[in-house]
Amino acid sequence: MLTVPLHAKEEQKQPSARATNVPPVVPPGRPVLPPAAAVPATTPPSADTPAPTAKPPSAQAQGSLVIIGGGLRGDNADVWQRVVQLAGGKGSRIAVFPSAAGNPERAAATIISYLRKYGADAFAVPVAVRLAGSDYRKAADDAALAKKIRDSDGVYFAGGDQGRITKALIREDGSHTLALEAVWDLYRRGGVIAGTSAGAAIMSSTMFYNPKAVLSMLRSGITDGHEIAPGLGFIGDDVFVDQHLLVRGRFARMIPAMLAKGYQLGLGIDEDSAMVVNAQREVEIIGYKGALLIDMSRAETDKDNPNFNVSNVVISYLDRGDKFNIASRRFIPSADKAGGRLDPARPFLRGPVYSNDILGNSAVIDLMERLIDSDQQEAIGIASGNPRSAGPELGFEFRFSRTPDSMGYVSSVAEAYSVLNVRLDVRPIEIARPLYQYK
């Protein structure tokens, strides 16, 4: 199989093209190279830089994770079916935790109905801060309920406020409740843990807790215990996870959070999409869109500059059907991109690549896509606030650069790309205000 860098975009939902006997048909006018040998999905370390180590998940978990970026539609069979399949297929028992939801009864009922539609025997776990008529602390330490969870084949965490999940499942002294221990036992013996939105945020050992808006976070920084707090850590201690990523421009908040906690690797998944992580730590992207992979192993900051800045971040885009191995740092493109490696000597696009709102909906992958298939060596994205502000304000320049390790793949069936190993530098800039005046 071919392994390569990542990035992709789709204007409309396309049927999955994981396996086909039809030879690749590259979109007209797009020169591509023949398939290459497997390559790293992140920049290989230099001779004097030790290779990053990928610590395994806690206690050698043997199960799978389905990390959903939020906004999961009921007709997204790719994701729902995969959760049920990993739990054992038709008739598998899946415990639904509505702990994060503002209306736990409604959230549990909705999720259960979809899981049952796709063949699972799902049931609600009454451990939720906002569940009426229930003491969540008592329920979380109920031995009979814990046994019911432990004996299941999978669990599903609903979306909402991730702080409610940790509040419900971790005792005030920081120890695990019986319900949380049961979830870990299920995972260690090969069960599946799925979670959407807030249920995805808890997958890493650090999660966003009470975050400000992305631009505000860049301007004022991140405080441990306020913007970020401990998660449940199912994916392990070495990978930071975020969700609603492309729709809300959240890639930019992942970087300061990762710097604050010393993460080298981050994975952010978009809405109506999921990252499936198996026991071998191979990540597969399924659903509607994709994920960003952020490598901070060589990132540097200018300590003399009081404003947020970072250089030498490596960013990649993984599209649906793509795979990435956390342990080996290798990328495998989806079947429809296997013959579609872009030839940098024969670019399809020409002219400057620029975005005046890099935090906008999917703006980052639109820019990366244009850069990797163009004659340009770099692209600029700007993050700023209200264009009608009275005076100058702090903004940020996001400079994306192609390097010898950068690579792109294009699908043979859709306008979808994977983009690997683009360098990203972020520095503060002064934005003149007002940006415009009426004539």
Secondary structure, DSSP 8 states (H G I E B T S, - for coil): ----------SS-----S--SS-----TT--EE------BSS----TTS--------GGG--SEEEEE-S---TT-HHHHHHHHHHHTSTT-EEEEE-TT-SSHHHHHHHHHHHHHHTT-EEEE----TT-TT--HHHHHT-HHHHHHHHTSSEEEE-SS-HHHHHHHHB-TTS-B-HHHHHHHHHHHTT-EEEEETHHHHTTSSEEE-S---HHHHHHH---BTTTEEE---TT-TTEEEE-STTTTTTHHHHHHHHHHHT-SEEEEE-TTEEEEE-TT-EEEEEESS-EEEEE-TT-B--TT-SS--EEEEEEEEE-TT-EEETTTTEEE--GGGTT-EE-TTS-SB-S--EES-TTSTTHHHHHHHHHHTBS-SEEEEEE---TT-SS-EEEEEEEEE--TT-EEEE-SSSS-EEEEEEEEEEEEEEE-SSS----
